Amino acid sequence: MTHIREMFEYAGYKIITRKELDVDTKWDVMWHHEYSFTQEPFKTLIKNASPNQIVNHVPGSGYYTSKVQLATSELSFGVPKAFQLPEEKEKLLEFASQNPDVLWVQKDNTHRNIIIKTVNEMDLSKNNSFVQKFVDNPLLIDNRKFDIGIYTVVTSLLPLRVYIYDGDVLIRFCPEDYHPFDVKNVDKYVVGDDYTPIWEIKSLEDYFNKQKLSFKSTLDSYLGVRGKDYGSIWKQIKNIIGEVFRTQQTKMLLNLHSMKLKPKYFELSRFDFVVDEELNVFLMEANMSPNLSSGHFKQNQILYEKVLMNIFSLVGISTQLTTDSDALLKSRVSDQNPFVNSRDINLPLKFCVENRCESCDEALECQLCGHSADKRRSSANIVDFNQMSTRSKLVLNYYMFLIKLVKRYVLNLSLKAPGQSGCEIHGDIIKYIF
């Protein structure tokens, strides 16, 4: 919760810990890691809340954040076939006998002890668990399986309003190579807490470390160079998330109406997907209160902070940072500035990653590559515009347009409302999907 606490402090909020909390505490925003509607004193505080107070959970969110509920919700697409236990034991046995080559995993809501087993090896009488078909042909990069985390926010159930954070994604790789495959070694096919980060994958180093692209742009560039339609991945992800909320909306509304809530509410979740070698996308789980700590991987800090800043603006927690916080964040190095950083503006250049250029000043396109950013800061190139080719002039004009666009964006971030101090933050890279 470190970055969450920091972001509230940046916005000028005073943090009240659970130890200091009682039913008479005055509060504006309740941000609790667990489902707060059933726990005291949170339950009573929410019951007595007014419409101007904000709670970070949505009634009935368990219908999609519960792994059992999600996997067995019978979505029309995007979720591997699953059977809830022990209720659907007979259906599972029948399907397994008709499909003897299918690999299976047994899961529950804890996301622990996931391992491939035969149906005969599983405990089919285990309550609140399910058996799911294993995606046995995952898309691999450097022989590593990976998943894609998408941050999603629900702000209303009626009408249904769901947003996807479109600024970036979280990409995590398994700790060990997928082949040669061994069902007993879960590090080959399960992404856990000790995952391998994207910047340690050899084929992605030039994209992420040298060109300084975002997680999403790194994956897009890698697949694009190989002629794969990476756009279909993001389209499927959006459609699957939409299908989840459309199918669960009625159940969630029943929970909402039974509670008769007065305060505003929202729910931040991270949807985790895997992609197979045919670029089919499958939803594995949706995490309530996803991990936003960069204690293990410092490089993730900027992603988490940008997600939080956009959420604060979107749901009305704050559109302002204090003057001191504004100055502190802007004093960071460019890669760690949550307002605008190099990964927001660098562009994927195919010939740069393929090492087809001899030096970073060979072409004007190089001005858009993060690999030569440090060199550009230390020297200024003087170019005679009249001696340029038409193509070079177009490239230079495009580059200057990008610079002006970024400057305008930074200016917008620095606007202060009358009587307010600090920096205004905007949620303009959260995509509304309903």
RADADA-V766876 format. One record per residue. N is the residue number from 1. OMEGA is omega in degrees with one decimal (NA if undefined). Layout:
# RADADA-V766876
N,OMEGA
N,OMEGA
This chain:
# RADADA-V766876
1,-174.2
2,-177.1
3,176.8
4,177.5
5,-179.1
6,-177.3
7,175.5
8,178.7
9,176.0
10,-178.7
11,176.2
12,179.2
13,170.8
14,-177.4
15,175.1
16,-178.7
17,-178.9
18,179.8
19,-179.1
20,-170.7
21,168.9
22,-172.9
23,-179.7
24,-178.1
25,174.8
26,-176.9
27,177.6
28,-179.0
29,174.5
30,178.3
31,-175.5
32,-176.4
33,-177.3
34,-178.0
35,-167.7
36,-174.5
37,-176.9
38,-176.4
39,175.1
40,3.8
41,-175.6
42,-178.9
43,-179.9
44,178.5
45,179.0
46,-180.0
47,-178.1
48,-175.2
49,178.7
50,-176.2
51,-179.0
52,177.5
53,-171.1
54,178.5
55,-173.9
56,173.6
57,-180.0
58,176.5
59,177.9
60,-178.4
61,177.5
62,179.0
63,174.6
64,177.6
65,172.7
66,-177.0
67,179.0
68,-179.1
69,-176.6
70,-175.3
71,-176.2
72,-177.5
73,176.6
74,172.5
75,-176.5
76,178.6
77,169.3
78,177.6
79,178.4
80,-177.5
81,-176.3
82,179.3
83,179.5
84,-178.6
85,1.1
86,-172.2
87,-174.0
88,-178.8
89,-177.0
90,177.4
91,178.4
92,-178.2
93,179.6
94,-179.7
95,-178.9
96,179.2
97,178.8
98,-178.8
99,-172.7
100,-177.1
101,-178.4
102,174.3
103,-175.0
104,170.1
105,175.9
106,-175.4
107,168.4
108,-174.8
109,-177.1
110,-176.6
111,179.0
112,176.2
113,176.3
114,-179.9
115,179.4
116,178.1
117,168.6
118,179.8
119,-179.4
120,-178.8
121,-174.4
122,174.3
123,-174.5
124,176.8
125,-177.7
126,-179.0
127,175.4
128,175.9
129,178.5
130,176.0
131,-174.3
132,176.9
133,-179.5
134,176.6
135,-169.9
136,177.3
137,-175.4
138,171.5
139,-177.8
140,170.7
141,-173.7
142,177.4
143,177.7
144,171.8
145,-179.1
146,171.8
147,-177.5
148,179.5
149,-177.9
150,-179.5
151,-172.7
152,-179.1
153,172.8
154,179.2
155,179.7
156,175.7
157,178.3
158,-1.7
159,-179.0
160,178.3
161,-179.8
162,-179.4
163,174.1
164,174.4
165,-172.9
166,-177.7
167,179.1
168,178.8
169,174.2
170,179.5
171,-176.1
172,-178.9
173,174.2
174,-177.5
175,-175.6
176,179.9
177,-178.6
178,178.5
179,-1.1
180,-172.2
181,178.9
182,-176.1
183,-178.4
184,-179.0
185,-174.5
186,178.7
187,176.9
188,-173.1
189,176.8
190,175.9
191,-178.6
192,-179.0
193,-179.9
194,-179.2
195,175.6
196,-178.9
197,-174.1
198,-175.7
199,176.6
200,177.8
201,-169.7
202,-176.1
203,-178.9
204,-176.6
205,-177.2
206,179.9
207,-172.3
208,-174.1
209,-177.0
210,178.8
211,178.1
212,176.3
213,176.7
214,176.1
215,-176.0
216,-179.2
217,176.9
218,178.9
219,179.6
220,-177.3
221,179.1
222,-178.8
223,-179.3
224,178.1
225,-178.8
226,174.1
227,-178.9
228,-177.6
229,-178.0
230,178.8
231,-179.7
232,178.2
233,-176.9
234,177.2
235,178.6
236,179.6
237,178.8
238,-178.6
239,-179.9
240,178.3
241,177.7
242,179.6
243,179.1
244,-175.8
245,177.9
246,-177.6
247,-177.2
248,-174.2
249,-176.8
250,179.3
251,-179.3
252,178.4
253,177.7
254,176.2
255,-179.4
256,-177.6
257,-180.0
258,-179.2
259,179.7
260,-175.8
261,174.0
262,-176.3
263,172.3
264,-179.6
265,172.8
266,178.3
267,173.1
268,178.5
269,170.7
270,177.9
271,-178.2
272,-176.7
273,166.5
274,-178.8
275,177.2
276,-173.5
277,174.5
278,-178.2
279,169.3
280,-174.9
281,-179.7
282,177.2
283,179.9
284,-178.7
285,173.3
286,-173.3
287,170.9
288,-178.8
289,-176.9
290,-179.8
291,177.1
292,178.9
293,178.6
294,-179.2
295,-178.5
296,179.8
297,-176.6
298,-177.6
299,-179.8
300,-174.5
301,-176.2
302,177.2
303,-177.6
304,-179.6
305,179.6
306,174.8
307,-178.2
308,179.8
309,179.1
310,178.2
311,178.9
312,-179.9
313,-175.7
314,-172.7
315,174.8
316,176.3
317,177.4
318,170.1
319,-178.0
320,167.9
321,177.8
322,-179.0
323,-179.7
324,179.6
325,177.1
326,-179.6
327,-179.6
328,-177.5
329,-179.6
330,179.4
331,-179.9
332,173.5
333,-170.4
334,-177.8
335,-176.0
336,177.2
337,-175.5
338,178.2
339,175.6
340,177.9
341,-173.0
342,-178.6
343,177.1
344,-171.0
345,177.8
346,-176.2
347,177.3
348,179.9
349,-173.9
350,-175.0
351,178.9
352,-179.6
353,-179.2
354,178.3
355,179.5
356,177.7
357,-176.9
358,-179.7
359,-174.9
360,177.9
361,-177.4
362,-177.4
363,-179.9
364,177.8
365,-178.6
366,179.1
367,-178.1
368,-175.3
369,-179.5
370,-177.8
371,-176.8
372,-175.9
373,-178.2
374,179.4
375,-179.2
376,-179.4
377,-175.0
378,-180.0
379,179.6
380,178.9
381,177.7
382,-175.1
383,175.9
384,-175.9
385,-177.3
386,-178.4
387,-177.6
388,171.5
389,178.8
390,179.8
391,-179.4
392,177.7
393,179.7
394,179.2
395,-179.9
396,178.4
397,178.8
398,178.9
399,179.6
400,176.3
401,178.5
402,179.7
403,179.0
404,-179.8
405,179.5
406,178.6
407,178.5
408,178.3
409,178.5
410,178.6
411,178.6
412,179.0
413,-174.7
414,-179.4
415,179.4
416,177.5
417,-179.8
418,177.2
419,-178.6
420,177.4
421,177.0
422,-173.4
423,178.1
424,179.0
425,-174.1
426,177.1
427,-171.4
428,173.7
429,168.4
430,-173.9
431,178.5
432,-175.3
433,174.9
434,NA
